[in-house]
Structure formats: structure tokens, C-alpha cells
Amino acid sequence: MSSGKISDRRSVMTYRQHFAVVWQRFVTENFDSPAHAAHVFQVDASTADKWFRGLNAPSGWVVGKAISDPHTREAALQLLTGNA
């Protein structure tokens, strides 16, 4: 394995961890509770709870839904682009 592949893996994991924190900020600022986020995104309660605790980041379809929803679009775009 080349050192470039190892380096790339570390960068990806670092971004994944960062994104989980960004998503945590988004859900805690825009939803009353994990149950509220679970209902809006149609995911199970444990998934939304992990988002609220910053343990996991969502799949792309959830991010797409946040951006396409007029109620969350502005907040999602600001956080996801680093403009918040």
C-alpha cells in the first residue's frame, strides 16, 4: 500500500468526523428533539439520536432532503458550506 493511500484514508476519516459534528449542529439547531428529526427525515429514533450526539453523519439522501426542503434549506446550506 502506498503512503498516499494511507494519507487519503486519514483525510477522509477526519472529514467524516468533522461532518458528524456539522450535522449535529444542524439537527440540534433546527429540530426540537431526535424524535422530531427522525419524523422529518423518516429514519429510526436511534439514528436521529446518534445525529444529536454527533456520533454519526447522515447518508447523502438525508442531506439532499435537508437542502431541498424550503424550511431547512438555508440553514443546511449555510452549515454545509461553512458559512454559518
Beta strands, then each sheet from edge to edge (+ up, - down):
end
